[in-house]
Structures are given as C-alpha cells and as structure tokens.
Amino acid sequence: MKILIVDDSPFICQYIKDILLDAGHRDVICASSAAEAFDILGLDDPANGEKIDLVLMGYVMEGVDGIEAFIRIKSREHLRDIPLIMITAKTEDRFLKAAFNAGAMDFIAKPFSPVVLMARVDSALMLKKEMDRRKLREEELLGVTRLLEKANIKLQELTSIDGLTGIANRMFFEQFLEREWRRAIRYSRQLSLIMVDIDMFKDFNDNYGHLAGDECLKNIARALDENTKRPGDLVARYGGEEFAVVLPETDTEGALNLAERLRQAVKGLHIPHKCSTVCSVVTASVGLATMAPSESAAPNDLIDQADKALYQAKMRGRNRVEVYTPEFSEPA
C-alpha cells in the first residue's frame, strides 16, 4: 500500500520514511508542500493522480497548512476514502478539534516514537484495506444489480412482445389500453380502437401451409406497425389472425382515416390468396370504435364495440372498414 508523507521539513519527512521502510513498507513517497501533495494525489486531475492509501501530513507548513490541505482533499469525491493523519506538536483541544473537523482520522503528537507512529499507521492501513474491500463488494453488488435490471427489462420486453410477429402481444395490449383508458378519463380525452381481422385466413393456411401463414402474419404486422406512425399509438396482435390498434386522444374521423390506410396497406402487400372469395390477394376487415372513457364504463366496452364493428365489416362483404354505431346487432 502506498503512503504519502507531507511536511516542509526534509528531516521530518526522511525520519518518518525511514521508520516506515524499516517496518517493511516499501511504497513510501514524500512531498515538501501541500501543493506538491495535491499534484501527487491528482486533486484536480484524477486521471493523472497516484493511488495513495494513507496520507501523513504536518499541521504547520508554509503556504497551505495541514488543516486547509485536509479540507481540500476531503472535498474531492475520488479522495474521500483516503485516511488522513495529522502530525502536530499542537495537541490542545482546539487544534485537534480543527484537525478532526477537517477530515483527519487520527493524529500523531510530536515528538513521537516509532512504536506510536507504526501503531497509528497500521491501524489506518487496516481501515483502508477494509474500506477497499467493502467498496469492491459494493461495486460487485452494483454490477450484479445492473445485470438483474437489464435482465428484468429484457424479460418484460419478452413477455410484452408477440413471439411470431414482433409487435406487442395481447397481455401488453390489455395493460396499455387500461392505462390509456385511465389517462383519457383524467384528461377528458377520446380513445379509439381499431380491430383488424385477416379475411379467410383459415383457407389461406389450409392451402398454403402454416409456414406461409406465419410469414403472412409477420408481413401484415409489419405493415400495420409502419403505417401507424404516432409514437403514442400501439399496434398489437390480439390473437390468431386478429390485430388491435389503440389510438389515444383520437376521434372517430382520425381513427377512420387510419383504419382505411391500414386496410389498403394489407391489400397493398399483394400476398396471393387464390382461395379467397373476396379478392385474389390477402385482405382485411376492419372495425373501429371511439369512446370518451368514464368511470361508469370499462375498456372492455370499447373492445366490444370495435368487435361489433368488425363483425359488421365481415357481414357486409369483408375487405372494408366499419365504424361502430349502437344499431349494430350482437355477433351470432
């Protein structure tokens, strides 16, 4: 461990250094002033400072004295763990109090014996070793904590994302809708929901196979996501071949414009579907509903309305958009 002796008396510095060397401490350096000590410690330049484990400093020195030097050292975050011992002939209470207030952990009264010096030094170095071990453990624990936090974030992402399409899954959709529902109540905003269902998807799977069906769903999910451009909106896989789009702070007109764009985007993929009675390519039926959320209603009410609109789109020929109205009958 490295020890720094600071005193403007060359004799005192050498005397202390000889005692430490005789006791087996090989890494001992001297500074003749506080300013020189600051350079060694890297007071204002941590990157170029030496790693010092203990500072022994004279109380009375020319220029910056020991008290002021200790205050400056302890004011730096990277130096606060270094034990500081004051070497002084001033042993009156007021001088010692000033030294301790400045950050000294101990003092050595002049004249001192080698036995007293080494007892103080050994005690300080034991403390420094324990502080270093504790700091290392804290850093290791912090590293583990950060890894756990990253793992939790990754786990949350995995549990929120649909494994096939890469967009939000139903669980996240329900959480998001609940959160936006509450926010809409708080700020008296409208909330819209679009439901998208791939037309005759079972026939597509039966004819082209499930691998082609999976690829179809992935392409459609990507198209829906790319065409839903506001950061606050959410596109999710609701289940099977059905998707949901949550549009916070969106009225019926705005939702209808997007719904039509999404319908066209699906058709615009030009995915062949020779078994469809609707079109030669894959198409989608779209239903939407808009509500002003209130405490007397629930998010499921909005889902129910959008689902009824989707049912009407299917009943009226598919590959179309329908907006919910109270006149819509219950799905059969």
C-alpha positions as CSV (number, residue, x, y, z in Angstrom):
1,M,0.0,0.0,0.0
2,K,1.3,3.5,-0.9
3,I,1.9,6.1,1.9
4,L,2.4,9.8,1.2
5,I,4.3,11.9,3.8
6,V,3.8,15.7,3.5
7,D,5.9,18.1,5.5
8,D,8.0,21.1,4.7
9,S,10.8,19.8,6.9
10,P,13.1,17.4,4.9
11,F,14.4,16.0,8.2
12,I,10.8,15.1,9.4
13,C,9.9,13.5,6.1
14,Q,13.1,11.4,5.9
15,Y,12.8,10.4,9.6
16,I,9.2,9.1,9.1
17,K,10.1,7.5,5.8
18,D,13.0,5.6,7.4
19,I,10.7,4.3,10.2
20,L,8.2,3.1,7.6
21,L,10.8,1.4,5.5
22,D,12.3,-0.4,8.5
23,A,8.8,-1.7,9.3
24,G,8.5,-3.2,5.8
25,H,6.6,-0.6,3.9
26,R,8.3,-0.2,0.6
27,D,6.0,2.2,-1.2
28,V,6.6,5.5,0.6
29,I,6.9,8.9,-1.1
30,C,7.4,12.4,0.3
31,A,6.1,15.8,-0.6
32,S,7.5,19.1,0.7
33,S,4.3,21.1,0.5
34,A,0.5,20.7,0.2
35,A,0.7,21.9,-3.4
36,E,3.1,19.1,-4.3
37,A,0.8,16.6,-2.4
38,F,-2.2,17.8,-4.4
39,D,-0.3,17.1,-7.7
40,I,0.6,13.6,-6.5
41,L,-3.0,12.9,-5.4
42,G,-4.5,14.3,-8.6
43,L,-6.6,16.7,-6.7
44,D,-7.9,18.5,-9.8
45,D,-6.8,15.9,-12.3
46,P,-7.9,12.4,-11.1
47,A,-6.7,10.7,-14.2
48,N,-3.1,11.6,-13.5
49,G,-3.1,11.1,-9.7
50,E,-1.3,8.3,-8.0
51,K,-3.2,5.7,-5.9
52,I,-2.4,6.7,-2.3
53,D,-3.7,4.6,0.6
54,L,-2.6,6.9,3.5
55,V,-1.5,10.5,4.0
56,L,0.6,11.7,6.9
57,M,0.7,15.5,6.9
58,G,2.3,18.2,9.1
59,Y,-0.1,20.7,10.8
60,V,2.1,23.8,10.3
61,M,3.6,24.3,6.9
62,E,4.4,27.2,4.7
63,G,1.7,28.2,2.2
64,V,-1.3,25.8,2.6
65,D,-1.3,24.3,6.1
66,G,-2.4,20.9,7.1
67,I,-5.9,21.9,8.0
68,E,-6.7,23.6,4.7
69,A,-5.0,20.8,2.8
70,F,-7.2,18.2,4.5
71,I,-10.3,20.2,3.7
72,R,-9.4,20.4,0.1
73,I,-8.6,16.6,-0.1
74,K,-11.9,15.6,1.5
75,S,-13.8,17.9,-0.8
76,R,-12.9,15.6,-3.8
77,E,-15.0,12.5,-4.3
78,H,-12.2,10.4,-5.6
79,L,-10.0,11.2,-2.5
80,R,-12.6,10.9,0.3
81,D,-11.7,7.3,1.3
82,I,-8.0,8.1,1.9
83,P,-7.2,8.0,5.7
84,L,-5.6,11.3,6.8
85,I,-3.3,11.5,9.9
86,M,-2.1,14.8,11.2
87,I,1.4,15.2,12.5
88,T,1.5,18.0,15.1
89,A,3.0,19.5,18.1
90,K,-0.2,21.4,18.8
91,T,-2.1,19.0,21.0
92,E,-4.5,21.4,22.6
93,D,-8.2,20.5,22.2
94,R,-9.0,23.4,19.8
95,F,-6.2,22.4,17.4
96,L,-7.1,18.7,17.5
97,K,-10.8,19.6,17.0
98,A,-9.9,21.6,13.9
99,A,-7.9,18.7,12.6
100,F,-10.7,16.2,13.0
101,N,-13.3,18.6,11.6
102,A,-11.0,19.0,8.5
103,G,-11.1,15.2,8.0
104,A,-8.3,13.8,10.0
105,M,-9.0,10.2,11.3
106,D,-6.1,10.4,13.8
107,F,-3.1,12.4,14.9
108,I,0.5,11.8,15.9
109,A,1.9,14.2,18.5
110,K,5.4,15.4,18.2
111,P,7.8,14.3,19.4
112,F,6.7,10.7,18.6
113,S,8.3,7.3,18.9
114,P,8.5,4.8,16.1
115,V,6.2,2.5,18.1
116,V,3.4,5.1,18.3
117,L,3.9,6.0,14.6
118,M,3.6,2.4,13.4
119,A,0.6,1.7,15.7
120,R,-1.2,4.7,14.1
121,V,-0.1,3.8,10.6
122,D,-1.0,0.1,10.9
123,S,-4.5,1.0,12.3
124,A,-5.1,3.4,9.4
125,L,-4.0,0.9,6.7
126,M,-6.2,-1.8,8.2
127,L,-9.1,0.6,8.0
128,K,-8.2,1.4,4.4
129,K,-8.0,-2.2,3.4
130,E,-11.4,-2.9,4.9
131,M,-12.9,0.2,3.1
132,D,-11.4,-1.0,-0.2
133,R,-12.8,-4.5,0.3
134,R,-16.3,-3.0,1.2
135,K,-16.1,-0.7,-1.8
136,L,-15.2,-3.6,-4.1
137,R,-18.1,-5.7,-2.7
138,E,-20.4,-2.7,-3.3
139,E,-19.2,-2.4,-6.9
140,E,-19.7,-6.1,-7.4
141,L,-23.2,-5.9,-6.0
142,L,-23.9,-2.9,-8.1
143,G,-22.7,-4.8,-11.2
144,V,-25.0,-7.7,-10.3
145,T,-27.9,-5.3,-9.7
146,R,-27.4,-3.7,-13.1
147,L,-27.3,-7.1,-14.7
148,L,-30.5,-8.1,-13.0
149,E,-32.1,-4.8,-14.0
150,K,-31.2,-5.4,-17.6
151,A,-32.4,-9.0,-17.4
152,N,-35.7,-7.8,-15.9
153,I,-36.1,-5.2,-18.7
154,K,-35.4,-7.9,-21.3
155,L,-37.8,-10.2,-19.6
156,Q,-40.5,-7.5,-19.6
157,E,-39.9,-7.0,-23.3
158,L,-40.1,-10.7,-24.0
159,T,-43.3,-11.0,-22.0
160,S,-44.8,-8.0,-23.8
161,I,-43.9,-9.0,-27.4
162,D,-45.7,-11.5,-29.6
163,G,-43.1,-14.2,-30.5
164,L,-44.2,-14.6,-34.1
165,T,-44.8,-11.0,-35.3
166,G,-42.5,-9.0,-33.0
167,I,-45.2,-6.5,-32.1
168,A,-47.0,-6.1,-28.7
169,N,-48.9,-9.2,-27.5
170,R,-52.4,-9.3,-26.1
171,M,-51.3,-9.1,-22.5
172,F,-49.4,-5.8,-23.2
173,F,-52.3,-4.6,-25.3
174,E,-54.7,-5.0,-22.3
175,Q,-52.3,-3.3,-19.9
176,F,-51.8,-0.4,-22.4
177,L,-55.5,0.0,-23.1
178,E,-56.2,0.1,-19.3
179,R,-53.6,2.7,-18.8
180,E,-54.8,4.9,-21.7
181,W,-58.3,4.5,-20.5
182,R,-57.5,5.9,-17.1
183,R,-55.5,8.7,-18.7
184,A,-58.4,9.6,-21.0
185,I,-60.7,9.8,-18.0
186,R,-58.2,12.1,-16.2
187,Y,-57.8,14.5,-19.1
188,S,-61.3,14.1,-20.6
189,R,-59.9,12.8,-23.9
190,Q,-61.4,10.4,-26.6
191,L,-59.9,7.0,-27.1
192,S,-60.3,5.0,-30.3
193,L,-59.7,1.3,-31.0
194,I,-59.3,-0.4,-34.4
195,M,-59.7,-4.2,-34.8
196,V,-58.2,-5.8,-37.9
197,D,-59.0,-9.4,-39.0
198,I,-57.4,-11.1,-42.0
199,D,-60.1,-12.3,-44.3
200,M,-60.4,-16.0,-44.8
201,F,-57.1,-16.8,-43.1
202,K,-58.0,-20.4,-42.3
203,D,-58.4,-21.1,-46.0
204,F,-55.0,-19.4,-46.6
205,N,-53.4,-21.6,-44.0
206,D,-55.1,-24.8,-45.4
207,N,-54.0,-24.0,-48.9
208,Y,-50.5,-22.5,-48.5
209,G,-49.5,-24.2,-45.2
210,H,-48.8,-22.8,-41.8
211,L,-45.3,-21.6,-42.6
212,A,-46.7,-19.4,-45.3
213,G,-49.4,-18.3,-42.9
214,D,-46.8,-17.3,-40.3
215,E,-45.0,-15.3,-42.9
216,C,-48.2,-13.6,-44.0
217,L,-49.0,-12.6,-40.4
218,K,-45.5,-11.2,-39.9
219,N,-45.7,-9.1,-43.1
220,I,-49.1,-7.8,-42.1
221,A,-48.0,-6.9,-38.6
222,R,-45.1,-5.0,-40.1
223,A,-47.4,-3.2,-42.5
224,L,-49.8,-2.2,-39.7
225,D,-47.0,-1.0,-37.5
226,E,-45.3,1.0,-40.2
227,N,-48.5,2.7,-41.1
228,T,-49.4,3.6,-37.5
229,K,-47.0,6.5,-37.2
230,R,-47.7,8.3,-33.9
231,P,-45.3,7.3,-31.1
232,G,-48.2,7.1,-28.6
233,D,-50.3,4.6,-30.6
234,L,-50.0,0.8,-30.1
235,V,-50.3,-2.0,-32.6
236,A,-50.7,-5.4,-31.1
237,R,-51.5,-9.0,-32.1
238,Y,-54.9,-9.6,-30.4
239,G,-55.0,-13.3,-31.2
240,G,-54.7,-15.6,-34.2
241,E,-55.1,-13.5,-37.3
242,E,-56.6,-10.6,-35.5
243,F,-54.8,-7.3,-34.6
244,A,-55.7,-4.3,-32.5
245,V,-54.6,-0.7,-32.8
246,V,-55.1,1.6,-29.8
247,L,-55.3,5.3,-30.6
248,P,-55.1,7.7,-27.6
249,E,-56.6,11.1,-28.0
250,T,-58.1,10.3,-31.4
251,D,-61.7,11.0,-32.6
252,T,-63.7,8.9,-35.0
253,E,-62.7,10.8,-38.1
254,G,-59.0,10.4,-37.3
255,A,-59.4,6.7,-36.5
256,L,-61.4,6.1,-39.7
257,N,-58.6,7.7,-41.8
258,L,-56.0,5.4,-40.2
259,A,-58.3,2.4,-40.4
260,E,-58.7,2.8,-44.2
261,R,-55.0,3.3,-44.6
262,L,-54.4,0.1,-42.7
263,R,-56.9,-1.8,-44.9
264,Q,-55.2,-0.6,-48.0
265,A,-51.8,-1.4,-46.6
266,V,-52.7,-5.0,-46.1
267,K,-54.1,-5.3,-49.6
268,G,-51.1,-3.5,-50.9
269,L,-48.8,-6.3,-49.8
270,H,-50.2,-8.3,-52.7
271,I,-49.9,-11.6,-50.9
272,P,-51.6,-14.2,-53.2
273,H,-54.8,-15.8,-51.8
274,K,-56.4,-17.9,-54.6
275,C,-58.9,-19.4,-52.1
276,S,-60.4,-16.1,-51.1
277,T,-63.9,-15.3,-52.3
278,V,-63.1,-11.6,-51.6
279,C,-60.0,-10.9,-53.7
280,S,-57.1,-12.6,-55.4
281,V,-54.8,-11.2,-52.6
282,V,-54.9,-11.2,-48.9
283,T,-57.3,-8.5,-47.5
284,A,-58.5,-7.5,-44.1
285,S,-61.8,-6.5,-42.5
286,V,-61.6,-3.6,-40.1
287,G,-63.8,-2.3,-37.3
288,L,-63.4,0.7,-35.1
289,A,-65.0,2.4,-32.2
290,T,-64.4,5.6,-30.3
291,M,-65.4,6.4,-26.8
292,A,-65.0,9.2,-24.2
293,P,-63.9,6.9,-21.3
294,S,-65.7,7.4,-18.0
295,E,-65.8,5.7,-14.6
296,S,-69.2,4.2,-15.5
297,A,-67.7,2.2,-18.4
298,A,-64.7,-0.1,-18.9
299,P,-62.0,-0.8,-21.5
300,N,-63.9,-4.0,-22.4
301,D,-66.8,-1.9,-23.6
302,L,-64.6,-0.2,-26.2
303,I,-63.3,-3.7,-27.3
304,D,-66.8,-4.9,-27.5
305,Q,-67.9,-2.0,-29.7
306,A,-64.9,-2.4,-32.0
307,D,-65.5,-6.1,-32.3
308,K,-69.1,-5.5,-33.3
309,A,-68.0,-3.1,-36.0
310,L,-65.5,-5.7,-37.2
311,Y,-68.3,-8.2,-37.3
312,Q,-70.3,-5.9,-39.5
313,A,-67.4,-5.4,-41.8
314,K,-67.3,-9.2,-42.3
315,M,-71.0,-9.5,-42.8
316,R,-71.0,-6.7,-45.4
317,G,-68.6,-8.3,-47.7
318,R,-65.1,-8.1,-46.0
319,N,-62.2,-6.0,-47.1
320,R,-63.9,-2.9,-45.7
321,V,-64.0,-0.6,-42.7
322,E,-67.0,-0.2,-40.4
323,V,-67.4,2.3,-37.6
324,Y,-69.4,1.2,-34.6
325,T,-72.9,2.5,-34.2
326,P,-75.5,1.5,-31.4
327,E,-77.6,-0.1,-34.1
328,F,-75.1,-2.9,-34.7
329,S,-76.5,-6.3,-33.6
330,E,-74.6,-8.7,-31.5
331,P,-72.4,-11.1,-33.4
332,A,-74.0,-14.5,-33.9
